[in-house]
Amino acid sequence: MKPIVFITGASSGFGKASAEKFASQGYDVIITGRRMERLEQLKAGLEKKYSSRILPLHFDVQDRDAVSDAVERLPEDWKGVDVLINNAGLALGRDFFDQASMEDWETMIDTNVKGLLYVSKAIIPLMISRKKGHIINLGSVAAKEVYEKGNVYCASKQAVDAISKAMRIDLLRYGIRVTAIHPGAAETEFSLVRFKGDEQQAKKIYDGYTPLSAADIADILYYCTSLPPHVCINDLVVTCVAQANSIYFFRKTP
């Protein structure tokens, strides 16, 4: 039987690239997201290219009941989840604390923190029953240093960091591995979402250097799962060469 990976936020970015990577390595893949049309397109493409089975699940991680219902309704032959990739997340706005939108804050907390908790709480019992599994939580360099106008986004990713540490401790007795991956600047839809569709502003984020790609992160996620079962990469910060941390970049001038 092929191993199974469960990926949230699989309709774009790191999630989509991870679905491609794991399918290429012989995994059956559960892809989840809010945009069903994109999930269906991804399913068709992956099944045509690889011999893997692909199961799309349409839900928003912010909706606790929808998450629970989707996992409870998994067919029996899909319940042996070996790897959970908690990828769904976003940044909204980049504003001074006193000028930021409360709605943006709530969406980031509901997605980046509560959504991760809802999905983990639903999937972990499937791993406990088998006494094995690997959870990978997508954090950010923002989990390590707070930057100007990052406020609640940074806080939400620092929560992911703390939750990952707590999971690792509490799930030791079940032999479940927990890895937190903290990417730096990566050219995906991230900045476009953050700046609410402003393409010009989003592109400026990557001026003067070569950022990470979604495929770079997908390769790293897969590598973490490919190690011997007694080995766990607990915490990994990944940036492009031009980025030192969440604040410092070297940008080449034209």
Residue pairs with C-beta under 8 A, 6 or more apart in sequence:
1 80
2 26
2 27
2 28
2 52
2 53
3 26
3 27
3 28
3 82
3 83
4 27
4 28
4 29
4 30
4 78
4 80
4 81
4 82
4 83
5 18
5 19
5 22
5 27
5 28
5 29
5 30
5 81
5 82
5 83
5 84
5 85
5 225
6 30
6 32
6 81
6 83
6 84
6 85
6 123
7 15
7 18
7 19
7 22
7 29
7 30
7 31
7 32
7 85
7 87
8 15
8 32
8 33
8 61
8 85
8 86
8 87
8 88
8 115
8 119
9 15
9 32
9 33
9 61
9 87
9 88
9 89
10 16
10 18
10 19
10 31
10 32
10 33
10 39
10 42
10 87
11 31
11 33
11 34
11 35
11 38
11 39
11 42
12 33
12 38
12 188
12 189
13 87
13 186
13 188
13 189
13 190
13 214
14 87
14 138
14 183
14 186
14 188
14 214
14 217
14 218
14 221
15 31
15 33
15 85
15 87
15 88
16 42
16 214
17 213
17 214
17 215
17 217
17 218
18 85
18 87
18 217
18 218
18 221
18 222
19 29
19 31
19 42
19 46
19 54
20 46
20 215
20 218
21 215
21 218
21 219
21 221
21 222
22 29
22 52
22 83
22 218
22 222
23 29
23 46
23 49
23 50
23 52
23 54
24 49
24 50
25 222
25 226
26 51
26 52
27 52
27 82
27 83
28 52
28 53
28 54
28 55
28 78
29 46
29 52
29 53
29 54
29 55
30 54
30 55
30 56
30 57
30 74
30 78
30 81
31 39
31 42
31 43
31 54
31 55
31 56
31 57
32 39
32 56
32 57
32 58
32 59
32 61
32 70
32 88
33 39
33 58
33 88
34 58
34 59
34 60
36 56
36 58
39 56
39 57
39 58
40 56
42 54
42 56
43 54
43 55
43 56
46 52
46 54
47 53
47 54
55 78
57 70
59 66
59 67
59 69
59 70
60 66
60 115
61 67
61 88
61 111
61 114
61 115
61 116
61 118
61 119
62 107
62 110
62 111
62 114
62 115
63 118
64 114
64 118
67 115
67 118
67 119
67 122
68 118
68 122
70 122
71 119
71 122
71 123
71 126
72 122
79 126
80 126
80 130
81 123
81 126
81 127
81 133
82 132
82 133
82 134
82 225
83 133
83 134
83 135
83 136
83 225
84 119
84 120
84 123
84 127
84 133
84 134
84 135
84 136
85 136
85 138
85 221
86 116
86 119
86 120
86 135
86 136
86 137
86 138
86 160
87 138
88 111
88 115
88 116
88 119
89 111
89 112
89 115
89 116
89 138
89 156
89 157
89 160
90 107
90 108
90 111
90 112
90 190
90 193
90 194
91 108
91 153
91 190
91 193
91 194
92 101
92 104
92 107
92 108
92 153
92 193
92 194
92 196
93 100
93 101
93 104
93 194
93 196
94 149
94 150
94 194
94 195
95 101
95 104
95 149
96 148
96 149
97 151
100 151
100 152
104 152
105 152
108 152
108 153
108 156
109 152
109 156
112 153
112 156
112 157
112 159
112 160
113 156
113 159
113 160
113 163
116 137
116 160
116 163
117 163
120 135
120 167
123 135
124 133
124 135
124 171
124 176
126 133
127 133
127 135
127 174
127 176
128 174
128 176
131 174
131 175
132 174
132 175
132 176
132 229
133 174
133 176
133 177
134 176
134 177
134 178
134 179
134 224
134 225
134 232
135 167
135 171
135 176
135 177
135 178
135 179
136 178
136 179
136 180
136 181
136 221
136 224
136 225
137 160
137 163
137 164
137 167
137 178
137 179
137 180
137 181
138 160
138 181
138 183
139 157
139 160
139 161
139 164
139 180
139 181
139 182
139 183
140 153
140 154
140 157
140 160
140 182
140 183
140 184
140 246
141 182
141 183
141 184
141 237
141 239
141 243
141 245
141 246
142 150
142 153
142 154
142 157
142 158
142 246
143 154
143 157
143 158
143 160
143 161
143 180
143 182
144 161
144 182
144 237
144 245
144 246
145 154
145 245
145 246
145 247
146 154
146 155
146 158
146 246
147 154
147 246
147 247
150 246
154 246
157 182
160 180
161 180
161 182
161 235
164 178
164 179
164 180
164 235
165 180
167 176
167 178
168 178
168 232
168 234
171 178
177 232
178 232
178 234
179 224
179 232
179 233
179 234
179 235
179 236
180 234
180 235
180 236
181 217
181 220
181 221
181 224
181 236
181 238
182 235
182 236
182 237
182 238
183 212
183 217
183 238
183 239
184 211
184 212
184 237
184 238
184 239
184 240
184 243
184 245
184 246
185 205
185 206
185 209
185 211
185 212
185 239
185 240
185 243
185 249
186 211
186 212
186 213
186 214
186 216
186 217
187 206
187 211
187 212
187 213
188 213
188 214
191 201
191 202
191 203
191 205
191 206
192 198
192 199
192 202
194 202
195 201
195 202
207 251
208 242
208 249
208 251
208 252
208 253
208 254
209 240
209 242
209 243
209 249
209 250
209 251
209 252
210 240
210 241
210 242
211 240
211 242
211 243
212 238
212 239
212 240
216 238
217 238
220 236
220 238
224 233
224 236
227 233
239 245
242 249
242 250
242 251
243 249
